[in-house]
């Protein structure tokens, strides 16, 4: 598979997963989102980070993009709270398929 095809398929799958999450019956009551960050990385861990955040004061969405270097994505301590957060689900994993 070419890089272009792999990238296109990854974007398609990510979009499908996000739409599935939003349609999940527990989404609106259990996930009070205010910000979304998406990291798009190459095989070395370098890439682009996109973010969208709701600004409570202005009532508007703010968007941005940043470069990501592999060393920024290093895994922290195993006892870190982020591990607990990353393993949460909304009750089942079907919304990711």
Secondary structure, DSSP 8 states (H G I E B T S, - for coil): --HHHHHHHHHHHHHHHHHHHHHSTTHHHH----EEEEEEE-TTS-EEEEEEEEETTTTEEEEEEEEE-GGGG----TT-HHHHHHT--SS-SGGG-
